[in-house]
Amino acid sequence: MAKLEIFQFPTRADNYGVLIHDPETGATASIDAPEAGPILGALDQKGWSLTDILVTHHHGDHTAGIGALKSKTGCTVYGPAREAGLIAGLDVEVKEDDTVSVGHADAMVIETPGHTRGHVSYYFPEESVVFVGDTLFSVGCGKLLEGDAPTMWRSLSKLAGLPPETAVYCGHEYTGANCRFALTVEPDNKALQARAAEVAGNDAAGRPSLPTTIGQELATNPFLRASSPEIQARLGLEGQPLDTVFAEVRRRKDHF
């Protein structure tokens, strides 16, 4: 099987667009559609033709470009069945364990609600890559806009269980701010200290700190590290259920 080519590019204020391309078949998918212009520009730059859009959730900063892209390219739009009524132009509704193919590459749909009620992620096991939308960020996670802490903890735990080498593409680049917060709840974490220094250098040079990996997030991301004795102690939640610890980390980030 030909290896997918992945092209990441900035769009909107802090979104990242991602195109994935199967060189054997020419199939090309956009992960979400934040806005049409930059996606069309990226397609033109790469010489690719859009065949599919894989939507993670219904928010406008992930769906605003669907109409124009579909009109121009005739692409097929996949998205979460639980949000079907909220995504204009949706062609194929997907749910947990469904398979979505981009050329010869197959993605497993993982339901990851919490940020929104029906959020999904797309995991390509043969490619060791997952597209997580706004569920998981580099050193962060999405706000609980339509779900509660136990729901989001279950979703994050699904992603945390993927192989550590899995590359993670997120919908936004918040890594610098996320590192500054993370150091307030786990300041002695050496891996986090190193990641924060690396990210500061990337920010100064105008480089993204994405993609990340599952392994890197397990080592540095406080939203995946509710079992950390240091985090539990700093929150005064030693021995408490992990989703309770997670909820307090999320609450503090909301007010950071």
N, C-alpha and C positions, 0 to 999 in steps of 0.2 A: 504493500500500500504506500502510495506517495505521501510524504510528510506534508501536513498542512503548512502553508505560509501564513503568518500572522503579522498584520500591520496595525500598529497603534498610533493614534494621532489625537491632538487636543481639539476640543470643540466646545462651544458655549463658554461659560466663565471658567468652570473647573471640571467639566466632564471629560472623559476620554472616549473617543470612538475607536472601534476595533473592527477590522475586516479580516475574515479568515477565507483562505483560498485553497482549493484542491487543484494543483497543477495538472493532474491527470485528466480531469473532466472539465476544468474551467469553472466549476461551480464556485460561487463567492457569496458569503453571508456577511451581513452587518450584524454585530451584536448591539441590539437596540438601535434606535434612530433618533439621536438627540436633535439633529437638524440636518436638512437635506444637503445644503451647500457644501459643507466640509466633507461629507461622505462622498458626494459626487466628485469633488476635487481629488479625494484620495483614490477613488476608483480610476479616475483619469490618469493620475500620477503612476499608478501601478499597471495600467492597461488591462484592468479586470472588468467584468460585466456582472452586475449584481443579480443574483438568482434568488436569494432568501434574506429575510430579516428574522433574527431570533430575539424575541422580546422577553425581557426578564420581569417587567412589571409595568403598571399602567401610567406612572407619573409622566407628566408632559415633557420633562427634560430627558426622557428616554423614548418618547413616542412621537414627538412633534414633527419629525421628518417622514413619517410613514407614508402619508398621503402623496406627497410629491415624489418620493422614491418609487412607490408602487405605480403611480401614473406614468413615470418616465421609463421604468424598466420592466414592469409586469412581474415583479418579484413575488414570491410566496411569503406570507407573513405568518410566523408561528408565535404563539404566546400562551400564557397561563389560562387554562379553562376557567379557573375561579375568578378571573377578571375579564372574561370575554366581553361582557357588556360595557366595559370601560375602555376598550382598545379599538378604535375605529380602524377598519381595514384588515382585521384579523381573519385569516383564512383557515388556519389549522389550530385547534385548541389542544394543548398538551397538559399532561398530568404526570404524577410520580411514576418513574420507571418507563415512561414512553421513550421511544428512540426517534431522534431527528437526524436525518442524514444530510450532510453537505458534501456532494459528490460521493466519494468512497469513504468519507470519514463519518463515523456514527457518534452522536452525542446521546448520553443518558440524561433524561430530565430528572432533576432533583427538586422537589418542592421545598422551598426555604422561606416560609412566611414569617412575618414579624415586622418588617419594615412596611410591607403592605400585606393584605389578607391572602393574596394568591401568588406572591413572588416565587419565581422559579430560577434555578441555576442550570447551566448546561455543561455537563462533564464529558469530555472526550477521553476515555480511558487509554486508548491506543496512542493518543498524542500527549498524554500526561498534562492536560490543561483543563481548567475550569473557568467559566465566565459567570461571575457571581453578582453582577448588577450592584445593588445597594445593600446586600445582606452583610457581606464582609468587606472591609476596607483594609488597606495596609496599616497595621497597628490600630485598627478601629473596627467599628461596625455601624450599620445603619440605625437611624433613630426608630423608636417603636411607635410609628405613626398609626398603624392599624392592627397592632398585635400587642401582646403582653410579654413580660420577661421570660416566663417558662416556654412560650412558643418560640421566641427568638433563640433561646438557649438550645432548644432541640434542633433548630435549623443550623446554628453554628456548629453544633456537635456533629451533625452529618458531614459538614464540610471538613471539620477537623479530623474526621476519620478517613479522609482520602489519603493516598500515599504522600509522604512528606515531600517528595520531589515534584509534586504537581504544581505547575505554574498557575498563578491566580491573577486573573484580569478583573479589575474593579471598575465601577462606573464613574468614580471620581478620584481625584488626587488630593488627599487630605493628610498625607503622611507626616509632614512636618508638624502640623498642629496636633496630630494624634500622638506623636512621640512626646511632645511637651506635656500633654495630659498624662500619658502612660507613666512618665517618670515621677508623677505625683503619687501614684498608687503602688509603684514597684521600683523605687529609685536605686536599689542595689542590684538590679538585674543587669549583669555584665553584657549579655547579648543585646538587651534594649539600649544600654549606653552606647554600644558600638553602632547599632542601627541608627540611633539618633544622630551620631556624628556623621555617619555616611549620608544620611538624608539631608543634613545641614549643608554638606558639600554639594549634593545634587541640586538643592534649592538655589544655592549661590551661583551655580553654573547654569541654571535654567534647564536642568535635566529632570525627567520624571523618575520617581522611585518605584515605578510599576513596570512590569509585573513583579509580584512578590511570589513566594512559594508557601505551601501549607506548612512545611517545616520551619521556615523563618517566622511565620505567624505564631506557631505553637510556642516558639522560643521568646517572642517579644510582645505579642498582642494581649493586653490585659483582659480583653473580652473573651479570649479563649483560655485564660489562665486562672479561672475561678478557683482551681485547686491549689494555687500557689500559697504556701504558708505565709509569705511576706504580705501578699495582698490581703489575705484573710485577717492577718494581725493588724494591718494598718486600718482596715475597715471595722475592726472590732467584731468580726464575724467568724471567728475560729470555729471550725467544725460544723458550720451551717450548710444547708443544702446548696449545691453549686449554682442553681438558678437564682437563689436568694443573693449570693455573692455577686453574681453577674448583674442582677437588677440594681444593686447599690453602685457598682462600677458605672453602669449606664446612667443612673441618676446623677452621679457626680460629673460625668462628662457633659450631660445636658446643661449643667450649671457652671461649667468651667470657663 
